[in-house]
């Protein structure tokens, strides 16, 4: 079935927008694995909490003020929550086998799910966009949702900020060094526990931001954490676990596969992403940008 240039371009922009949300999430997930060697199944739970918190903030502060305040308040709150989880729970199992880490973070999924059910209930929630974000924008002669373009810009800004942090600051060099040789952190006299706490809080800040960003674009509901985490892991695996730029590449690939997959087989669009993930695991187990012997941030 032939498709017009307009439809192809629209799907391309839509795929980029979806890719940016996946990148913001997957970058935090892969950062935690690269530095802390923890596979965090609860990563999607922070995303869900972020979306619900965005709903609460926009209800308390109506109008455009609430919309923009959510992008500041929500990531800070999820960041603080992440710090508590790391200090109270994760810090106790760093030297344990990966199975225990997986069981703990998997158990947190149910804890967060029940907490959300108790606080917000089971009803679907929605966040309204300001009028100037709810319309369309003319781009190269085509109309696109203004909010999709905003998410695209947000993802580019986060990618630039991550690059500056990791490549132009001493802390970023420390994070990259810890990802490649974790023992080096202690040898340099920097407390490893403090670094792990900061990295985990950074990851939950990013995933909280992703939750706030996606809240106006979807119906907020229980289960949205498990819906996104499998896709997020697939993105990280495609790019290479522990590699932030691999997460960006994986997100772009996954976003395009899903967006154009809808045009071919709408019911199986998501399957294309997982099939690609399986192929990458078989042909290149460390991911497209992953290294054999060490992780890279």
N, C-alpha and C positions, 0 to 999 in steps of 0.2 A: 504494500500500500504506500503510494508516494505521499510525502508530507511537504507542505509549503515551507518556504524559507521563514515565514513568520512563526510557524509552529516550532520549527527547529530552534530558532533563536530564543523563543519564549522558554522552551524546555532547557536550553543551555543556561539561561539566567536563573531559572528555578533550581537547576542542579547545583549551580554555584552557591546559591543561598542555602540550600540544604547542606552542602559541603562545609560551609562556614560554621554552622551549629555543630556538626560532627567534629570538625577540627578543634573547636574550643573545648569540647568535651574530651576528645581523645588525647589532646595534648596534655591535659592534667592526668589522665589515666596512665599514659606512657611515661610521664615525668616521674610519677610515683614508682612505677616498676623499674625505671632506669636507675634511680638513685637508691630507693629503699628495697628493691627486689620483692615488692608486695603486689600480688594480683588482687586488686580491690573490686570485688563483686558489688560492693555497696556504692560504687561511684554513681550509678544511676539513681540511687536513693537520694543523694544530695541534689541531683538534678530535679527530681520530683519535688523535694522540699523547697527548692528554689522557686519552682513554678507556683506552688501554693503560697509561699511567702509573697511573691509578686502580686498574687490576687489580693492578699490581705492588705498590702501596702497601698494598692490602687483603690481599695475600698475605704481605707482610712483617709487617704489624701486624694480626693476626687479630681478628675480632670487631668490636664497635661502634667501638672505638678506630681501627681501620684505615679504617672507613667515613668517620668524621668527619675523620680526618687527611688523607684524599684531597682533601677540599674546601679544605684549606689548602695542602698541599704541591704538588698538581698545578698549580693556577693559577700558583703562584710559579715552578715549573720551566718551564712553557710561556712565562711572561713573560720569564724569563731567556733562553730559546731565541729568543724573538722579538726581544729586544734584540740578540743576536748576529747574527741574520739581517739586521736593519735596518742595523746599523753596517757589517757586512762586505760586504753585497750591495746592498741597496736604496738606500743612501745614494749609491751611485755612478751611479744612473740617474734621479734625480729630474728632471733637466733634459732627459732624453731623451724621445723620442716614446713615446706610450702603447703602441705595438706592442712595443717592447723591454721595457717593464715587464710586459706581459702574458706575453711569452715567458719572461722570467725567473721569474715567479711560477708559471707553468704547468710549467716545468722543475723547480721545487722540489717540485711534487706527486709526480713520479716519484722524486726523491731521498728524500723522506720515506717514500714507499711502500716503497722498497727497504731503507731503514734499519729500518723497522718489521718487515719480513720477516726481516731478519738478526737482530734482537734478540729478537723474540717468536715468530717462526715464522709458519706459515700456519693453525694450528689456531684454532678459535673459542675465545674466552675469555668468562668470565662473572664478574660481581661479585655477591656475595651481599648481601642487605639484612639489617640487624639485625631481630630478631623483631618489634619494635614498628613497623617500617616496612614489613614484609612483609604485614601484615594489611589489613583494611578499616576504614573510618571511616563511621559513620552520619551522613549529612548530609541534613537535611530529609526524613528517613524513607527515604533511599536509601543503599545501601552503595557506597562508592567506595574504590579502592586508596589507602592512606595515602600512598604515595610520590608519586602524582599530585598530591595536595594539597600535599605538601612542595615539589614542583617549582613549583607555582603560587605558593606563598608566596615561594620563592626568586626567581622572576621579578619579583614585585611589589617585593621588597626591592632588587633590582638597579635597577629602574626608578626607585625613590625615591632611591637612592644616586647614580644618574646625574643626576637632576634637581638634587639638592643640589650636586653637583660642578660641573655646567655653569652653574648659575644663582646660586650663593651663594658661590663662591670666585673669587679673582683668577685662578687657573690656568684655571678653567672659562671665564671671560670671555676669556682669551687664546686658548683653543682655539676658542671661537665666533668671535672676531675673525679668527683665522687661516683658518677655514673660509670666511669671507665675503671677506676681503682678505688673502691670504697675505703680500703684500709688506709689510703693516703690521707684521708680527712683527719684521722686520729694522729697520724705521724706529724701532721702540720700543726697540731695543737688545737684544732677547732673541734668543739664537742659534737660528735656525730648525732647525738640525740637532738640537739638544738637544730641542726641542719635538717634532720628528718621531719621535725615538727614544722619548720618553715616551708619545706617542700610540700608536705601534705596540706598545709593551709593554703598554699598557692594553688594546688590542684582543686581544692574544694571551692576556692574563690572563683576559679574559672568555670567549674561546673555549675556553681550558683548563678553566675552570669549567663550561662547558656540556658538555665531554667527560666530566668527572668526574661531572656530574649525570646524564647519559644512560647511563653505564656499567652501573648496576644494572638498567636497564630494557630493554636490548637485548643481543644477542649481539655482542660486540666482534670485528670482523673486518677484514681488508684490504678496501678499497673503500668503507668507510663514509664516507670523506672525500668521494669523488665523488658518493655518494648524496645527501649533505646540501648540498653547495655550490651545486648548481643551484637547489634550493629556497630556499636562503639568498639568492642573488642575486635571485631572483624577488621575495622579500619586500622586499628593499631597493629594487628597482625600483618595486614597487607603492607603497611609502611615499614614495619619493623618495631617490635616492642622495645621501648627505651629510647626511641628516636623521635624527637618532636617534629622534625621536618618530614620524617616518614609518616607521621600522623597527618600532616598537611597533605602530602601526596596521596595517602590512602583515602582521606576524606574527599578530595577532589575526584578521585576515581570512583568511589562509592556513590557520591552525589550524582555523577554523570550516568553511571550504570542504572541507578534507580530512576532518574528523570527520563532517560530515553527508553528504559525498560517498560515504563508505563505506556509508551506509545505502541510498543510491540505486543507485549503480554501484560496487561494491567494487573491481573490477579497474581502474577508471579514476578513482579518487578523486584520485590525484596529478595527473592530467591537468587537473582542474578548476582547480588552482592556476596551472598554466602557461597555460591558456586565459585566465584572468583577467589574468595578467601581460601577455599579448599584447594584450588589449583596452586595458589601461591605457597601454601603449606607444603604441598608435595614437591614442587619444583624449586622453591627457595624458602626453606623453613625459617630462616631468620628475617624474612621480609625483604621488600624491594631495596630498602636503604639500611637494613640491619647488618651488623657485623657478626662474624662467626664466634669470635672469642670474647667480645665485650659489647656492652650497650653503649650507645652514644646519644648525648643530648644535644 
